[in-house]
């Protein structure tokens, strides 16, 4: 069970690392566009893995734990907004982009994903380890 959390944390590092590479390569370069597609694909696969392998155990435990249920509800609501914002970013820059607007949007995406990752690793993954 701890192996799953280790896998998810490794995926977090890869996603953030690839986002930072996009920043260095530039979203208009072919390498930057390839990384952008890779990040989108990686993020979607990561979310699917969490939905299929992490959250079912937590949701089951939350049936008898109101505090855990509250935490999961809060995280789910937060994730809905983050997912919409991330997909909007990927759609907007799927054919490139540059300048101040890209820098601002990119900074916003990196900040919200970094904050979410931090919360997941310190709250959700910790709860999962306690239960598993």
N, C-alpha and C positions, 0 to 999 in steps of 0.2 A: 504493500500500500504506500509506503514512503517512497517507493520507486516512482510512482505516479507523480507525486509532488516534485521530486527531483527532475523528472522529465518536463513538467510544466514550467519549472523555474528556468531550466535550460532553454526552453522555447522563448520565454520572456527575454532572456539575454540575447538570443539570436534576433528577435524582432527589433529590439531597441538598437542592437548593433547594426542591423541592416538599415534602419531609419537614419542612423548617424552617417552611414556610408552614402545614402541618397543625398544628404546635406552636403557632403564633401564632393560627390560626383556631379551634383546638379541634376534636377529633375528633367532638364531638356536633353541631357546626353542619353545615348542609347543604353549605357551602363546604368544610369540613374533610373531610366524607365524599366529596365529589366529588374532592378532591385525593388522598385515600386510594386511591380506585379508580384514579385516574390514575397514581399511583406504582406500584401493583401491576401495572397494564397495561404501564407503561414499563419496569419492572424485568424482567418476563417477556420483553418484546420485546428488551431489551438482552441478556439471557442467550441468547436464541435467536440473535441476530446473532453473538455471540461463538462460540457452538457451531458455527454454519454457516460463518463467514467468518474467524475468528481462529484457533481451535484446530486446524482441519485442517492448516494449514501448520506449526504448532508441533509437532503430533503426528508429522507426516511427518519433520520435522527431528530429532525426539527418537529416531527409530529408529536413528540413528547417533551420538547424543549422550546418553550415560547421565546426565550431570548435568542436562540439559534434561528428560529423562524423569522423573527424581526430582522436579524442581521441578513439573512438570505433575501428577504423581501427588499430590503434597502439596496443590497448589491444588485439584484435583478433590475430594479427600477433605474439605478445608476447605469447599468450595462446597456439598457435600451437606448439611452441618450448617447452614450459613448459609441455604440455600434453605428447609429445613424450618422453621427459626426464623422467617424472614421470612413465609412463608406462614401459619404459625400466628398470627403477629401480625395479618396482614391479615384472617384469618378471625375472630379474636377480636374485633376492633374494627370489623368491617364494618357494624355497626349502632350504632356509637357507643361511648362509654366516657369515663370521667373519673376525676379524683382521682389519688391516689398510685399506684395500680396501673398506670394508663395512663402516667403520667409515668415510672415505673420501666421498664416494657416499652418505651416509646418511646425512652428514653435508651439502653437496651440495644441495640435495633435500630439506632439511629443510630450507635452506637459500632462495632458489628460491621460494618455496611455501610461506614462511613468507613475502618475499618482495612483491609477487603478492597479497597476502591477504591485506597487508598494503595499496598498491595502490588501490585495489578494494574498500576497505572500505572508503578511503579518497577521491577518485575521482569518481569512477563509482557509488557507492551507494549514494554519495552526489548528483550527477547529477540526479539519479533516484528519490531521495526524492524531489528535486526541481521541477521535471516534474510531479510527481504523485500527 
